[in-house]
Amino acid sequence: MSQANQSSHAIEIEDLTVVLGERTVVCDLDLKVPVGKLCAVVGPNGAGKTTLIKAIVSLIKPVSGQVRILGRPFSVSCREVAYVPQRSGLDWDFPATVADVALMGTHHSLPWWKGLGRGERDRATAALAAVGLEELRDRPISNLSGGQQQRVLLARALAQQAEVFLLDEPFQGVDAASESAIMRTLTSMRDHGKTVMVVHHDLHAVAERFDHAVLMNVRKIADGAVSSVITPENLRRTFGTRVGFDDLGQREA
């Protein structure tokens, strides 16, 4: 384990505000995510969830605030972070195979003068096996289903061998087999000490499978252990309406 991983928090955010155009998308957000947690970010459409993830990895510049990863600025710890964007924003007609995409995750660890070797190819193969795509390694990505596309993006992230993983809606529009494979992989990552932050819309899945949650609607509403965060009052404050809890095994007060 590297020295960076000695921090008790994988992600620390202070007073983060992001403005896009004339609209404040994230406002005065403070957040700490402990190391080794499977963390869900939950909120209504337009709540700033994707913007938060992009701000953490410096794809969007905030107007104020600080982000630290494993106790250090992102500019220093960026190699410890793997980001999985929404698949809908990517060009799936690009002439690449499943193995090519997984290999892309190994590039950041190579010096500029060194090409891909046996070690990098083994890492990519292991990543594909972890998400159940090893047998499709030679298939063009244009021939993948939506769920398979999402799994190959996760394989690329796994091949980075990062410590912190940020995934933007990885379960959106995927089939049941892919949802199960992705969730199984994320749980295994957490069990091996990785920190995983996931933008998610399914409250039932969050309550059942995650151990940390962030509720937000431009501002942070609540964060912490799922059992203390996913409550009727917090959900009302987040979504602006009463949310049924029958599927969560709880009753509304």
N, C-alpha and C positions, 0 to 999 in steps of 0.2 A: 504494500500500500504506500502511495506516495505521500510526501509531507503535506501536500495540499489537502489530502483526504482526512487530516487530523482535525479539521474544523467540524464542530458539532452540527453545523447547518450547511446543507448543500447549496441552498439558494437564500440570499438575504437581500431584501429590497427595502429601500427607505425613501419615502415621500415621492414616489414615482408618479409623474404626470406626463401624459402623451396627448398632444393636440394634432389632429389631422385636418388640414384646411382650417376652418373656423370652429371645429367641433372638438370638445374635450372628450377623448375616448377612454382614457384611464386617468383617474384623479386622486392625488395624494395617497397612493397605495403603499402600505407597509406590509411586509410579508416575510416570514421565515419558514423554510421547509427543512426539517431535520434530515440528516443523512440516512439513507436506507429506507425511505418511505415510498409507497405507491400512492401518489397524490393526484386527486382529480380537481380540475378547475371547472366550476359549474356556474351557469348564469344564462339569462335569456339571450336571444339573438341581439346583437349590437351592444352587448355588455362590456366588450373590450377584451374578451378572452384571447382571441388570436393576436390582438395587438400586444397584450401582455407578454405572450410567448415570444413574439418577434422583438420586443424591447429587451427581453432578457438576453437574447443572442445578438443584440446590436444590429438587427435588420431594420429597426425603426429607432430614430433618435428621440429620446424624451426631451421635453422642455426643462424638466428638473428631475432630480432624484438620482439615486445610486443603486447599482446592481452589483452584487458580489457572488461569485461562484466558488464554493469551498474556501471561503475566506479571502478571496482575491478578486480583483477586477476581471471582467470577462476578457479584456484584452490580454491578460496574463494567463488565464485558465481556460482559454477557448478550446484547447485540445482535449480538455476533460469533458467537453459537452458535445452531445450528438442531438441534432435537430431533425425531426421528421415533419415536413410540411403537409398541408392538405394535398392529397393526390390529385384533386380536380384542377389544381393550378399548374400541373406539369404537362409536358409534351410527351405523350405516350406513343407517338409515331416516330420518335427518335430511333435511329437504327442501332439498337443495342440489345444484348441478350440479358437474361436474368443474372447470369454470372458477371457480366460487365458491370451491372449496377451494384452488385454486392462488392465487387472489387473497388469501386469508387470510394467506399468507406475506408480503404486502407491508405489512400494517397497522402493524407495529411501527416502520416507518421514517417514518410520517406523524405530523405534529403533530395534536393532538386536534381542531383546528378545520378540518382539511383533509380533503376527501373523496377517493375514488379518482379518479385522472386517467389520462391517456393513458400516462404512464410506467409506472404500476403495472400497467395492463392489458397493456402490451407485455412487462413482466417475467414476468407470469403465463403469457402465450402462449409465450414463449421457454422457460419451465420445462416446460410441457406438451410442447412439441416435443422437448425433451431426453430425455424419458422415453417418447416415442412415443405420446402421448395427445392430440395437438392435434386430431385428427379427432373425438374424443369429448368435446370441450369442453362441449357442451350436454347431455350425457347425465346423468340423475340418478345420484347416487352409489349409490343403492339398486340400480341395474341393472348394477353393475360386478362382474366376477369378482374372486376374491381377489387375483390378481396385479395386476389393474388398480387395485384399491383401494390396494395397496402402492405402486404407481407414482404415484398421485395424491398420496399422502402425501409421497413424495420430491419431487414437483414443488412442493408447498407449501414444503418446506424450501429448495429451490433458489431460489424466488422471494424468500426472505429476503436473499439475497446475503451469507450469513454466511461466516466463515472456518473455523469448526470445526463439523463435523456429527457427531451422535451418533445411531446407528440401532439400535433394539432388535429383533433377529431379523427383518430385512426379507426374508429368503429363506424364512421359515417358511410352508409350504403354498402356494407360488406355482407357477404353471405354468412350463414351460421357456422360453417366449418372454419372460415377465416377468422370470424370473431372469437371462436374458441381457441384457435391456434395463437392469435395475437395475445389474448388474455393470459393464456398459459405461459407464453414467453415473457410477458411483462411481470408476472408473478415470480417466475424463476429469476429474472434480473433483480427484483427486489430482494429475494431470498439470498442472493449472492452479494448483497451489500450495495447494489446500485440504487440511485435515486431516480424515480420515474415520475414525471409530471405530465398529465394527460388532460387535454380539453375534452370534456365528456358531456353528453346530454341525457343519459339514462340514469335517473336517480336510483332506480332499483339496483342497477349494476354497481353504482358507486357505493351504496349502502352495504351491499353484499361482498364486494371484492376489493375495495380500497380501504386503506387504513388512515388516510389523511385527506382532507378536502378543503377547498377554497371556494366560498360563495362570493360572487361579485356581480355588480351591476354598475359599471363605471368606477364606483368606489368598492372597496372590500367590505362585504357584509359580515363575514365570519370566516375563521380558519382554525384548523386544529384537528383533533381526532374526529373521525367520521361520526361516531356515536354522539358527540357533543355539538357537532356542526349541523347535521341534517335533522333539523327540528321544524315543526310547523311554523313557529314564529320566524325563524331565520329564512325559511323558504318564502313566507309571505313578504318579508322585507326585500328579498331578492327578486321575486317574480311579480310582485305587486298584486297577488291574488292568492287565494287559499289553494294549496296543492294537496290533492288526496294522498293518503298514506296507506291505503289498503295494500298496495303492492309492496310496501316496505315493512309490513308486519306491525304497523303502529296505527294508532287511532288519533284522529284530530281531537284537540281539546275543545 
